[in-house]
Amino acid sequence: MENSKNKRSATVKAILILEILFFLVWRFSGWAPRPIPFGNPLFLALVTVSFFLPLSFERRNWKLMGLSKANFNGKSLSFAFLIGIILSVLGFLVIIPGFETLTNAEFDKSFFEQLRGNFNLLLAAFGISILYAGFGEEMIYRGFILNRITDFFGSNQLAKILGVIGSTVIFAMAHSYQGIVGILSSGTIGLILAIVYLRYNRNLWMVIVAHATIDIIAAILIYLSIF
């Protein structure tokens, strides 16, 4: 029985290593579309499939990661919307200006210039904020990477800390097209979202809504040339 358990544990860890390596190679090899590295449906499909790959060994799926009907309720979603608004205010008034002062650099807005005054593009940005930033990024960074790193190190407190740090660093680097200020500010927001995710029992819906809210507000501010 003990040998069987050890064999299962070794198999699970081997699968986790392969999954994380696949993710890192995809992200930093240049294969993924840039500057939106995870917009490719193939990548999202592969990540989703990889979650069910070790199912017979560790009995996990997206529902257990927090994407369940029980977590999709008005109270949680309203609170998540409020978190998104608060983080947006902090981001634009404190976090970004603070890192601009600290690094003596400016947030790189060049990728977003076409959005200014373009209403059709603003509508598209709303869809991207919900489907890509909300669902796509949160399923990958908090749902996939954070939990995979945590699982690998044993699901104890130290493992959770390593999961938060690892997922946050990769999330921050994925925003390198925004310059050093974008990396640092995105990393800060990502860190807060990771903490919220764990604090509220891995409710993935909460961080999905919060993240989408942040990006929608950003799109509106850029459209109006306020940011």
MDAnalysis code that builds the backbone (N, CA, C; Angstrom):
import MDAnalysis as mda
import numpy as np

u = mda.Universe.empty(681, n_residues=227, atom_resindex=np.repeat(np.arange(227), 3), trajectory=True)
u.add_TopologyAttr("name", ["N", "CA", "C"] * 227)
u.add_TopologyAttr("resid", np.arange(1, 228))
u.add_TopologyAttr("resname", ["MET", "GLU", "ASN", "SER", "LYS", "ASN", "LYS", "ARG", "SER", "ALA", "THR", "VAL", "LYS", "ALA", "ILE", "LEU", "ILE", "LEU", "GLU", "ILE", "LEU", "PHE", "PHE", "LEU", "VAL", "TRP", "ARG", "PHE", "SER", "GLY", "TRP", "ALA", "PRO", "ARG", "PRO", "ILE", "PRO", "PHE", "GLY", "ASN", "PRO", "LEU", "PHE", "LEU", "ALA", "LEU", "VAL", "THR", "VAL", "SER", "PHE", "PHE", "LEU", "PRO", "LEU", "SER", "PHE", "GLU", "ARG", "ARG", "ASN", "TRP", "LYS", "LEU", "MET", "GLY", "LEU", "SER", "LYS", "ALA", "ASN", "PHE", "ASN", "GLY", "LYS", "SER", "LEU", "SER", "PHE", "ALA", "PHE", "LEU", "ILE", "GLY", "ILE", "ILE", "LEU", "SER", "VAL", "LEU", "GLY", "PHE", "LEU", "VAL", "ILE", "ILE", "PRO", "GLY", "PHE", "GLU", "THR", "LEU", "THR", "ASN", "ALA", "GLU", "PHE", "ASP", "LYS", "SER", "PHE", "PHE", "GLU", "GLN", "LEU", "ARG", "GLY", "ASN", "PHE", "ASN", "LEU", "LEU", "LEU", "ALA", "ALA", "PHE", "GLY", "ILE", "SER", "ILE", "LEU", "TYR", "ALA", "GLY", "PHE", "GLY", "GLU", "GLU", "MET", "ILE", "TYR", "ARG", "GLY", "PHE", "ILE", "LEU", "ASN", "ARG", "ILE", "THR", "ASP", "PHE", "PHE", "GLY", "SER", "ASN", "GLN", "LEU", "ALA", "LYS", "ILE", "LEU", "GLY", "VAL", "ILE", "GLY", "SER", "THR", "VAL", "ILE", "PHE", "ALA", "MET", "ALA", "HIS", "SER", "TYR", "GLN", "GLY", "ILE", "VAL", "GLY", "ILE", "LEU", "SER", "SER", "GLY", "THR", "ILE", "GLY", "LEU", "ILE", "LEU", "ALA", "ILE", "VAL", "TYR", "LEU", "ARG", "TYR", "ASN", "ARG", "ASN", "LEU", "TRP", "MET", "VAL", "ILE", "VAL", "ALA", "HIS", "ALA", "THR", "ILE", "ASP", "ILE", "ILE", "ALA", "ALA", "ILE", "LEU", "ILE", "TYR", "LEU", "SER", "ILE", "PHE"])
u.atoms.positions = np.array([
    [0.831, -1.206, 0.000],
    [0.000, 0.000, 0.000],
    [0.870, 1.262, 0.000],
    [1.929, 1.226, 0.853],
    [2.835, 2.371, 0.942],
    [3.575, 2.591, -0.365],
    [4.013, 1.505, -0.998],
    [4.706, 1.609, -2.284],
    [3.799, 2.188, -3.351],
    [2.523, 1.781, -3.314],
    [1.551, 2.298, -4.280],
    [1.343, 3.791, -4.084],
    [1.271, 4.225, -2.829],
    [1.090, 5.642, -2.516],
    [2.285, 6.459, -2.963],
    [3.495, 5.938, -2.712],
    [4.711, 6.633, -3.122],
    [4.811, 6.730, -4.637],
    [4.399, 5.657, -5.314],
    [4.429, 5.651, -6.772],
    [3.471, 6.683, -7.334],
    [2.272, 6.773, -6.724],
    [1.288, 7.752, -7.162],
    [1.809, 9.166, -6.955],
    [2.425, 9.421, -5.782],
    [2.971, 10.740, -5.482],
    [4.061, 11.116, -6.473],
    [4.937, 10.176, -6.803],
    [6.015, 10.439, -7.753],
    [5.456, 10.740, -9.135],
    [4.411, 10.008, -9.531],
    [3.792, 10.227, -10.847],
    [3.153, 11.599, -10.933],
    [2.449, 11.982, -9.867],
    [1.808, 13.298, -9.819],
    [2.848, 14.401, -9.940],
    [3.946, 14.296, -9.192],
    [4.980, 15.330, -9.235],
    [5.640, 15.392, -10.606],
    [5.801, 14.241, -11.245],
    [6.375, 14.227, -12.591],
    [5.465, 14.963, -13.562],
    [4.162, 14.734, -13.433],
    [3.188, 15.413, -14.297],
    [3.217, 16.917, -14.039],
    [3.289, 17.322, -12.772],
    [3.323, 18.741, -12.431],
    [4.550, 19.424, -13.017],
    [5.692, 18.746, -12.938],
    [6.930, 19.306, -13.494],
    [6.782, 19.513, -15.001],
    [6.235, 18.516, -15.698],
    [6.052, 18.616, -17.143],
    [5.094, 19.748, -17.491],
    [4.028, 19.891, -16.718],
    [3.054, 20.950, -16.980],
    [3.677, 22.331, -16.802],
    [4.397, 22.525, -15.709],
    [5.011, 23.819, -15.440],
    [6.093, 24.142, -16.476],
    [6.876, 23.138, -16.846],
    [7.892, 23.340, -17.874],
    [7.245, 23.721, -19.200],
    [6.150, 23.047, -19.538],
    [5.423, 23.374, -20.770],
    [4.961, 24.827, -20.750],
    [4.408, 25.235, -19.617],
    [3.921, 26.605, -19.488],
    [5.046, 27.611, -19.679],
    [6.184, 27.378, -18.984],
    [7.296, 28.321, -19.051],
    [7.908, 28.377, -20.447],
    [8.045, 27.219, -21.084],
    [8.597, 27.178, -22.444],
    [7.680, 27.914, -23.398],
    [6.374, 27.675, -23.272],
    [5.404, 28.338, -24.149],
    [5.467, 29.844, -23.960],
    [5.518, 30.270, -22.709],
    [5.460, 31.705, -22.428],
    [6.711, 32.442, -22.885],
    [7.898, 31.878, -22.636],
    [9.130, 32.623, -22.851],
    [9.941, 32.167, -24.068],
    [9.409, 31.250, -24.853],
    [10.144, 30.780, -26.029],
    [9.848, 31.618, -27.265],
    [8.759, 32.404, -27.196],
    [8.360, 33.164, -28.367],
    [7.263, 32.470, -29.157],
    [6.873, 31.258, -28.739],
    [5.797, 30.555, -29.434],
    [4.446, 31.223, -29.195],
    [4.262, 31.729, -27.969],
    [2.980, 32.330, -27.630],
    [2.846, 33.692, -28.301],
    [1.634, 34.055, -28.741],
    [1.419, 35.375, -29.348],
    [1.754, 36.475, -28.348],
    [2.381, 37.542, -28.799],
    [2.717, 38.655, -27.927],
    [2.150, 39.942, -28.517],
    [1.877, 40.952, -27.661],
    [2.120, 40.993, -26.232],
    [1.040, 40.329, -25.394],
    [0.039, 39.729, -26.029],
    [-0.954, 38.983, -25.258],
    [-0.587, 37.514, -25.369],
    [0.186, 36.980, -24.428],
    [0.796, 35.664, -24.583],
    [-0.145, 34.485, -24.473],
    [-1.343, 34.684, -23.903],
    [-2.203, 33.537, -23.692],
    [-3.530, 33.682, -24.431],
    [-3.550, 34.480, -25.484],
    [-4.770, 34.662, -26.235],
    [-5.037, 33.525, -27.204],
    [-4.053, 32.653, -27.385],
    [-4.194, 31.544, -28.316],
    [-5.117, 30.482, -27.743],
    [-6.240, 30.178, -28.410],
    [-7.184, 29.169, -27.905],
    [-6.534, 27.810, -27.692],
    [-5.531, 27.474, -28.523],
    [-4.847, 26.193, -28.374],
    [-4.174, 26.099, -27.015],
    [-3.532, 27.200, -26.598],
    [-2.857, 27.190, -25.302],
    [-3.859, 27.001, -24.174],
    [-4.967, 27.749, -24.212],
    [-5.978, 27.628, -23.172],
    [-6.555, 26.223, -23.131],
    [-6.733, 25.622, -24.302],
    [-7.249, 24.253, -24.363],
    [-6.263, 23.272, -23.749],
    [-4.983, 23.439, -24.050],
    [-3.955, 22.540, -23.518],
    [-3.842, 22.664, -22.000],
    [-3.944, 23.892, -21.500],
    [-3.885, 24.095, -20.057],
    [-5.072, 23.405, -19.382],
    [-6.255, 23.558, -19.981],
    [-7.447, 22.935, -19.413],
    [-7.322, 21.417, -19.402],
    [-6.874, 20.850, -20.515],
    [-6.699, 19.400, -20.604],
    [-5.677, 18.927, -19.585],
    [-4.618, 19.702, -19.399],
    [-3.556, 19.287, -18.481],
    [-4.052, 19.210, -17.043],
    [-5.114, 19.958, -16.737],
    [-5.650, 19.886, -15.392],
    [-6.317, 18.536, -15.136],
    [-6.873, 17.947, -16.185],
    [-7.556, 16.672, -16.018],
    [-6.630, 15.481, -16.266],
    [-5.442, 15.738, -16.777],
    [-4.493, 14.669, -17.077],
    [-4.155, 13.817, -15.857],
    [-3.826, 14.449, -14.718],
    [-3.484, 13.636, -13.541],
    [-4.687, 13.335, -12.646],
    [-5.906, 13.449, -13.194],
    [-7.114, 13.308, -12.386],
    [-7.167, 11.981, -11.637],
    [-6.777, 10.899, -12.301],
    [-6.853, 9.594, -11.666],
    [-5.839, 9.449, -10.538],
    [-4.847, 10.333, -10.513],
    [-3.825, 10.257, -9.478],
    [-4.130, 11.172, -8.290],
    [-4.584, 12.389, -8.571],
    [-4.771, 13.351, -7.486],
    [-6.194, 13.829, -7.324],
    [-7.093, 13.418, -8.226],
    [-8.523, 13.718, -8.117],
    [-8.794, 15.219, -7.964],
    [-8.258, 15.974, -8.886],
    [-8.506, 17.413, -8.908],
    [-9.093, 17.810, -10.256],
    [-9.854, 18.895, -10.255],
    [-10.371, 19.442, -11.502],
    [-10.666, 20.929, -11.290],
    [-11.203, 21.574, -12.303],
    [-11.432, 23.015, -12.204],
    [-12.428, 23.358, -11.103],
    [-13.384, 22.467, -10.875],
    [-14.367, 22.728, -9.819],
    [-13.691, 22.832, -8.466],
    [-12.749, 21.931, -8.201],
    [-12.029, 21.959, -6.938],
    [-11.091, 23.157, -6.843],
    [-10.750, 23.745, -7.971],
    [-9.909, 24.936, -7.960],
    [-10.715, 26.210, -7.715],
    [-12.024, 26.068, -7.558],
    [-12.842, 27.221, -7.206],
    [-13.819, 27.665, -8.272],
    [-13.844, 26.969, -9.406],
    [-14.742, 27.354, -10.492],
    [-16.026, 26.527, -10.385],
    [-16.743, 26.717, -9.272],
    [-17.949, 25.931, -9.004],
    [-19.173, 26.831, -8.909],
    [-20.347, 26.221, -9.033],
    [-21.595, 26.981, -8.934],
    [-21.771, 27.572, -7.544],
    [-21.277, 26.850, -6.533],
    [-21.418, 27.329, -5.157],
    [-20.696, 28.655, -4.942],
    [-19.576, 28.835, -5.645],
    [-18.803, 30.073, -5.511],
    [-19.357, 31.209, -6.358],
    [-20.263, 30.862, -7.276],
    [-20.831, 31.865, -8.180],
    [-22.119, 32.387, -7.566],
    [-21.986, 33.335, -6.637],
    [-23.158, 33.883, -5.964],
    [-23.038, 35.397, -5.864],
    [-24.171, 36.044, -5.674],
    [-24.222, 37.502, -5.695],
    [-23.334, 38.172, -4.680],
    [-23.268, 37.629, -3.463],
    [-22.462, 38.247, -2.411],
    [-20.985, 38.237, -2.766],
    [-20.483, 37.074, -3.214],
    [-19.066, 36.956, -3.567],
    [-18.721, 37.817, -4.767],
    [-19.590, 37.815, -5.774],
    [-19.305, 38.567, -6.997],
    [-19.367, 40.067, -6.757],
    [-20.286, 40.512, -5.901],
    [-20.371, 41.938, -5.568],
    [-19.122, 42.382, -4.826],
    [-18.656, 41.528, -3.907],
    [-17.436, 41.843, -3.169],
    [-16.235, 41.869, -4.098],
    [-16.216, 40.933, -5.058],
    [-15.126, 40.883, -6.029],
    [-15.114, 42.140, -6.899],
    [-16.299, 42.599, -7.285],
    [-16.412, 43.832, -8.076],
    [-15.860, 45.014, -7.288],
    [-16.169, 45.047, -5.984],
    [-15.664, 46.121, -5.116],
    [-14.138, 46.045, -5.003],
    [-13.613, 44.832, -4.878],
    [-12.154, 44.644, -4.819],
    [-11.513, 45.174, -6.098],
    [-12.137, 44.884, -7.232],
    [-11.616, 45.359, -8.511],
    [-11.568, 46.874, -8.579],
    [-12.609, 47.534, -8.083],
    [-12.651, 49.001, -8.079],
    [-11.566, 49.563, -7.165],
    [-11.437, 48.981, -5.973],
    [-10.432, 49.447, -5.009],
    [-9.021, 49.287, -5.571],
    [-8.750, 48.126, -6.175],
    [-7.423, 47.895, -6.745],
    [-7.148, 48.824, -7.924],
    [-8.190, 49.157, -8.674],
    [-8.023, 50.106, -9.779],
    [-7.627, 51.479, -9.255],
    [-8.325, 51.930, -8.231],
    [-8.024, 53.240, -7.637],
    [-6.605, 53.245, -7.077],
    [-6.266, 52.194, -6.337],
    [-4.911, 52.098, -5.785],
    [-3.862, 52.028, -6.892],
    [-4.197, 51.287, -7.942],
    [-3.253, 51.128, -9.034],
    [-2.920, 52.431, -9.728],
    [-3.942, 53.186, -10.082],
    [-3.732, 54.415, -10.851],
    [-3.285, 55.597, -9.996],
    [-3.668, 55.606, -8.713],
    [-3.322, 56.749, -7.863],
    [-2.108, 56.507, -6.969],
    [-1.795, 55.248, -6.690],
    [-0.716, 54.957, -5.738],
    [0.353, 54.040, -6.331],
    [-0.055, 52.855, -6.793],
    [0.912, 51.831, -7.198],
    [1.735, 52.251, -8.411],
    [1.070, 52.634, -9.501],
    [1.801, 53.026, -10.710],
    [2.638, 54.286, -10.479],
    [2.059, 55.377, -9.917],
    [2.889, 56.567, -9.644],
    [4.049, 56.257, -8.695],
    [3.815, 55.381, -7.726],
    [4.869, 55.032, -6.781],
    [6.037, 54.342, -7.458],
    [5.737, 53.385, -8.338],
    [6.807, 52.681, -9.042],
    [7.467, 53.570, -10.099],
    [6.715, 54.519, -10.660],
    [7.331, 55.471, -11.593],
    [8.353, 56.338, -10.874],
    [8.019, 56.737, -9.663],
    [8.954, 57.534, -8.860],
    [10.156, 56.694, -8.438],
    [9.878, 55.477, -8.019],
    [10.938, 54.599, -7.525],
    [11.942, 54.222, -8.614],
    [11.434, 53.961, -9.829],
    [12.297, 53.497, -10.922],
    [12.746, 54.627, -11.844],
    [12.164, 55.814, -11.655],
    [12.454, 56.942, -12.546],
    [12.136, 56.583, -13.996],
    [11.043, 55.846, -14.185],
    [10.596, 55.433, -15.520],
    [9.086, 55.634, -15.600],
    [8.553, 55.581, -16.805],
    [7.121, 55.751, -16.993],
    [6.468, 54.439, -17.405],
    [5.204, 54.299, -17.048],
    [4.412, 53.156, -17.492],
    [4.297, 53.215, -19.015],
    [4.639, 52.133, -19.693],
    [4.620, 52.106, -21.156],
    [3.201, 51.867, -21.654],
    [2.559, 52.928, -22.186],
    [1.182, 52.843, -22.659],
    [1.085, 52.659, -24.169],
    [2.213, 52.457, -24.838],
    [2.226, 52.444, -26.301],
    [1.292, 51.396, -26.903],
    [1.151, 50.246, -26.247],
    [0.291, 49.191, -26.779],
    [-1.180, 49.604, -26.783],
    [-1.540, 50.561, -25.920],
    [-2.943, 50.923, -25.746],
    [-3.341, 52.200, -26.482],
    [-2.405, 52.801, -27.204],
    [-2.673, 54.101, -27.826],
    [-3.846, 54.062, -28.800],
    [-4.019, 52.963, -29.520],
    [-5.103, 52.883, -30.503],
    [-6.482, 52.909, -29.855],
    [-6.524, 52.637, -28.562],
    [-7.807, 52.597, -27.850],
    [-8.366, 53.991, -27.587],
    [-7.502, 54.984, -27.582],
    [-7.938, 56.331, -27.218],
    [-8.957, 56.878, -28.226],
    [-10.155, 57.196, -27.730],
    [-11.211, 57.760, -28.563],
    [-11.827, 56.796, -29.548],
    [-11.441, 55.522, -29.516],
    [-11.952, 54.527, -30.453],
    [-13.026, 53.690, -29.761],
    [-14.306, 54.037, -30.013],
    [-15.403, 53.388, -29.296],
    [-15.536, 51.911, -29.657],
    [-15.367, 51.588, -30.940],
    [-15.463, 50.185, -31.357],
    [-14.394, 49.327, -30.674],
    [-13.198, 49.887, -30.564],
    [-12.116, 49.165, -29.904],
    [-12.377, 49.065, -28.400],
    [-13.045, 50.077, -27.853],
    [-13.404, 50.032, -26.435],
    [-14.350, 48.863, -26.161],
    [-15.335, 48.670, -27.037],
    [-16.262, 47.547, -26.879],
    [-15.529, 46.217, -26.964],
    [-14.571, 46.154, -27.895],
    [-13.764, 44.928, -28.016],
    [-12.942, 44.713, -26.747],
    [-12.449, 45.816, -26.178],
    [-11.648, 45.730, -24.948],
    [-12.476, 45.186, -23.790],
    [-13.767, 45.514, -23.766],
    [-14.642, 44.980, -22.729],
    [-14.693, 43.450, -22.811],
    [-14.868, 42.958, -24.040],
    [-14.924, 41.516, -24.241],
    [-13.617, 40.839, -23.871],
    [-12.505, 41.458, -24.272],
    [-11.183, 40.913, -23.962],
    [-10.953, 40.920, -22.449],
    [-11.397, 41.977, -21.781],
    [-11.210, 42.090, -20.329],
    [-11.940, 40.979, -19.592],
    [-13.102, 40.611, -20.085],
    [-13.897, 39.570, -19.418],
    [-13.405, 38.174, -19.778],
    [-13.262, 37.906, -21.071],
    [-12.941, 36.553, -21.519],
    [-11.464, 36.218, -21.394],
    [-10.606, 37.168, -21.756],
    [-9.173, 36.884, -21.736],
    [-8.547, 37.194, -20.381],
    [-8.649, 38.469, -19.948],
    [-8.030, 38.861, -18.677],
    [-8.724, 38.193, -17.501],
    [-10.063, 38.220, -17.506],
    [-10.798, 37.625, -16.399],
    [-10.674, 36.115, -16.363],
    [-11.302, 35.449, -17.327],
    [-11.283, 33.988, -17.351],
    [-9.904, 33.424, -17.685],
    [-9.359, 33.833, -18.819],
    [-8.123, 33.235, -19.306],
    [-6.956, 33.373, -18.356],
    [-6.636, 34.600, -17.972],
    [-5.467, 34.816, -17.124],
    [-5.643, 34.251, -15.725],
    [-6.838, 34.391, -15.159],
    [-7.032, 33.878, -13.797],
    [-7.023, 32.352, -13.757],
    [-7.563, 31.704, -14.786],
    [-7.497, 30.248, -14.838],
    [-6.048, 29.775, -14.948],
    [-5.238, 30.556, -15.654],
    [-3.836, 30.175, -15.847],
    [-2.986, 30.506, -14.623],
    [-3.017, 31.760, -14.175],
    [-2.103, 32.186, -13.125],
    [-2.523, 31.714, -11.732],
    [-3.757, 32.012, -11.328],
    [-4.198, 31.611, -10.007],
    [-4.713, 30.171, -10.010],
    [-5.557, 29.816, -10.978],
    [-6.103, 28.470, -10.990],
    [-5.081, 27.401, -11.315],
    [-4.258, 27.652, -12.325],
    [-3.321, 26.632, -12.801],
    [-1.969, 26.705, -12.103],
    [-1.231, 27.783, -12.306],
    [0.151, 27.842, -11.826],
    [0.230, 27.851, -10.302],
    [-0.553, 28.697, -9.642],
    [-0.486, 28.771, -8.190],
    [-0.766, 27.403, -7.567],
    [-1.808, 26.739, -8.023],
    [-2.163, 25.448, -7.451],
    [-1.160, 24.364, -7.812],
    [-0.606, 24.425, -9.014],
    [0.371, 23.415, -9.418],
    [1.641, 23.516, -8.571],
    [2.109, 24.734, -8.355],
    [3.301, 24.913, -7.525],
    [3.009, 24.478, -6.088],
    [1.841, 24.867, -5.585],
    [1.454, 24.477, -4.229],
    [1.379, 22.959, -4.097],
    [0.742, 22.296, -5.055],
    [0.635, 20.832, -5.031],
    [2.009, 20.177, -5.025],
    [2.895, 20.733, -5.825],
    [4.217, 20.126, -5.957],
    [4.962, 20.121, -4.627],
    [4.818, 21.204, -3.858],
    [5.562, 21.320, -2.607],
    [4.782, 20.810, -1.390],
    [3.601, 20.244, -1.626],
    [2.932, 19.545, -0.532],
    [1.706, 20.186, 0.071],
    [1.240, 21.317, -0.453],
    [0.003, 21.960, -0.002],
    [0.048, 22.446, 1.447],
    [1.252, 22.636, 2.018],
    [1.345, 23.217, 3.359],
    [1.481, 24.735, 3.239],
    [1.709, 25.410, 4.353],
    [1.772, 26.869, 4.328],
    [2.923, 27.379, 3.471],
    [4.086, 26.732, 3.591],
    [5.234, 27.133, 2.780],
    [4.938, 26.920, 1.297],
    [4.270, 25.831, 0.969],
    [3.915, 25.536, -0.422],
    [2.990, 26.618, -0.980],
    [2.064, 27.102, -0.161],
    [1.147, 28.158, -0.597],
    [1.921, 29.453, -0.873],
    [2.883, 29.750, 0.009],
    [3.697, 30.954, -0.173],
    [4.497, 30.862, -1.472],
    [5.090, 29.699, -1.723],
    [5.859, 29.495, -2.951],
    [4.950, 29.573, -4.169],
    [3.729, 29.058, -4.039],
    [2.769, 29.134, -5.137],
    [2.392, 30.561, -5.460],
    [2.171, 31.350, -4.412],
    [1.829, 32.769, -4.595],
    [2.983, 33.514, -5.248],
    [4.192, 33.292, -4.749],
    [5.364, 33.987, -5.291],
    [5.617, 33.575, -6.740],
    [5.611, 32.274, -6.997],
    [5.887, 31.783, -8.348],
    [4.885, 32.277, -9.367],
    [3.600, 32.177, -9.049],
    [2.563, 32.621, -9.991],
    [2.604, 34.123, -10.189],
    [2.954, 34.864, -9.125],
    [3.012, 36.323, -9.212],
    [4.174, 36.783, -10.090],
    [5.315, 36.140, -9.946],
    [6.483, 36.507, -10.754],
    [6.205, 36.281, -12.236],
    [5.623, 35.136, -12.568],
    [5.320, 34.838, -13.972],
    [4.255, 35.793, -14.499],
    [3.261, 36.097, -13.681],
    [2.219, 37.052, -14.061],
    [2.826, 38.423, -14.333],
    [3.749, 38.836, -13.478],
    [4.393, 40.138, -13.651],
    [5.208, 40.177, -14.941],
    [5.985, 39.132, -15.202],
    [6.834, 39.096, -16.392],
    [6.015, 39.053, -17.679],
    [4.813, 38.504, -17.596],
    [3.946, 38.460, -18.781],
    [3.507, 39.858, -19.207],
    [3.690, 40.844, -18.328],
    [3.333, 42.227, -18.648],
    [4.568, 43.072, -18.950],
    [5.621, 42.429, -19.410],
    [6.871, 43.140, -19.697],
    [6.719, 44.160, -20.819],
    [5.708, 43.996, -21.664],
    [5.489, 44.961, -22.740],
    [5.059, 46.329, -22.205],
    [4.740, 46.396, -20.903],
    [4.371, 47.653, -20.269],
    [5.563, 48.316, -19.576],
    [6.748, 47.771, -19.786],
    [7.942, 48.337, -19.177],
    [8.116, 47.889, -17.735],
    [9.178, 48.366, -17.096],
    [9.483, 47.959, -15.729],
    [8.375, 48.355, -14.769],
    [7.764, 49.511, -14.999],
    [6.667, 49.947, -14.126],
    [5.475, 49.017, -14.281],
    [5.205, 48.589, -15.510],
    [4.110, 47.660, -15.752],
    [4.355, 46.317, -15.090],
    [5.606, 45.855, -15.141],
    [5.962, 44.583, -14.503],
    [5.729, 44.666, -12.993],
    [6.236, 45.732, -12.379],
    [6.126, 45.872, -10.927],
    [4.688, 46.105, -10.471],
    [3.963, 46.933, -11.187],
    [2.577, 47.220, -10.792],
    [1.680, 46.010, -11.029],
    [1.879, 45.316, -12.153],
    [1.098, 44.106, -12.421],
    [1.430, 43.029, -11.393],
    [2.697, 42.941, -11.028],
    [3.100, 41.982, -10.012],
    [2.432, 42.269, -8.676],
    [2.331, 43.538, -8.327],
    [1.683, 43.912, -7.067],
    [0.208, 43.544, -7.081],
    [-0.467, 43.861, -8.184],
    [-1.885, 43.512, -8.313],
    [-2.058, 41.992, -8.320],
    [-1.167, 41.300, -9.028],
    [-1.237, 39.846, -9.081],
    [-1.040, 39.220, -7.713],
    [-0.137, 39.786, -6.921],
    [0.101, 39.296, -5.567],
    [-1.163, 39.432, -4.723],
    [-1.820, 40.572, -4.827],
    [-3.048, 40.806, -4.061],
    [-4.144, 39.837, -4.506],
    [-4.276, 39.616, -5.813],
    [-5.284, 38.689, -6.317],
    [-5.012, 37.259, -5.843],
    [-3.748, 36.886, -5.797],
    [-3.390, 35.548, -5.316],
    [-3.771, 35.384, -3.849],
    [-3.521, 36.413, -3.049],
    [-3.871, 36.368, -1.631],
    [-5.387, 36.303, -1.454],
    [-6.106, 37.094, -2.248],
    [-7.571, 37.060, -2.199],
    [-8.080, 35.670, -2.562],
    [-7.497, 35.082, -3.585],
    [-7.892, 33.747, -4.038],
    [-7.761, 32.716, -2.921],
    [-6.630, 32.718, -2.231],
    [-6.417, 31.766, -1.145],
    [-7.232, 32.127, 0.093],
    [-7.332, 33.419, 0.373],
    [-8.062, 33.868, 1.569],
    [-9.527, 33.462, 1.507],
    [-10.110, 33.482, 0.338],
    [-11.522, 33.144, 0.189],
    [-11.708, 31.748, -0.400],
    [-10.953, 30.818, 0.151],
    [-11.114, 29.392, -0.145],
    [-11.043, 29.062, -1.630],
    [-10.067, 29.653, -2.297],
    [-9.832, 29.377, -3.719],
    [-11.086, 29.617, -4.570],
    [-11.754, 30.720, -4.289],
    [-12.913, 31.105, -5.104],
    [-12.401, 31.782, -6.373],
    [-12.308, 31.009, -7.440],
    [-11.742, 31.523, -8.688],
    [-12.641, 32.578, -9.316],
    [-13.951, 32.471, -9.078],
    [-14.875, 33.464, -9.633],
    [-14.566, 34.864, -9.101],
    [-14.139, 34.945, -7.846],
    [-13.863, 36.256, -7.253],
    [-12.723, 36.964, -7.964],
    [-11.638, 36.254, -8.207],
    [-10.500, 36.908, -8.865],
    [-10.781, 37.131, -10.347],
    [-11.618, 36.295, -10.943],
    [-12.010, 36.509, -12.339],
    [-12.754, 37.834, -12.466],
    [-13.739, 38.045, -11.595],
    [-14.531, 39.278, -11.636],
    [-13.680, 40.489, -11.269],
    [-12.845, 40.354, -10.244],
    [-11.988, 41.476, -9.829],
    [-11.031, 41.872, -10.945],
    [-10.404, 40.871, -11.578],
    [-9.447, 41.140, -12.656],
    [-10.139, 41.785, -13.848],
    [-11.296, 41.264, -14.230],
    [-12.035, 41.831, -15.363],
    [-12.436, 43.270, -15.075],
    [-12.836, 43.545, -13.837],
    [-13.227, 44.903, -13.439],
    [-12.050, 45.866, -13.579],
    [-10.882, 45.433, -13.128],
    [-9.675, 46.271, -13.222],
    [-9.374, 46.622, -14.673],
    [-9.430, 45.632, -15.548],
    [-9.094, 45.874, -16.960],
    [-10.158, 46.696, -17.676],
    [-11.414, 46.530, -17.305],
    [-12.487, 47.326, -17.914],
    [-12.330, 48.795, -17.521],
    [-12.057, 49.043, -16.252],
    [-11.842, 50.423, -15.792],
    [-10.638, 51.031, -16.492],
    [-9.574, 50.245, -16.633],
    [-8.373, 50.735, -17.324],
    [-8.698, 51.098, -18.766],
    [-9.484, 50.246, -19.435],
    [-9.849, 50.503, -20.831],
    [-10.640, 51.808, -20.958],
    [-11.555, 52.045, -20.021],
    [-12.364, 53.269, -20.049],
    [-11.473, 54.494, -19.830],
    [-10.567, 54.418, -18.881],
    [-9.673, 55.549, -18.595],
    [-8.772, 55.868, -19.771],
    [-8.277, 54.812, -20.444],
    [-7.425, 55.038, -21.608],
    [-8.245, 55.596, -22.765],
    [-9.458, 55.071, -22.949],
    [-10.352, 55.552, -24.021],
    [-10.621, 57.054, -23.837],
    [-10.819, 57.471, -22.600],
    [-11.117, 58.882, -22.300],
    [-9.842, 59.724, -22.161],
    [-8.672, 59.094, -22.360],
    [-7.374, 59.755, -22.233],
    [-7.144, 60.324, -20.833],
    [-7.755, 59.695, -19.843],
    [-7.506, 60.084, -18.449],
    [-6.212, 59.453, -17.965],
    [-5.886, 58.271, -18.510],
    [-4.652, 57.585, -18.156],
    [-3.770, 57.469, -19.396],
])
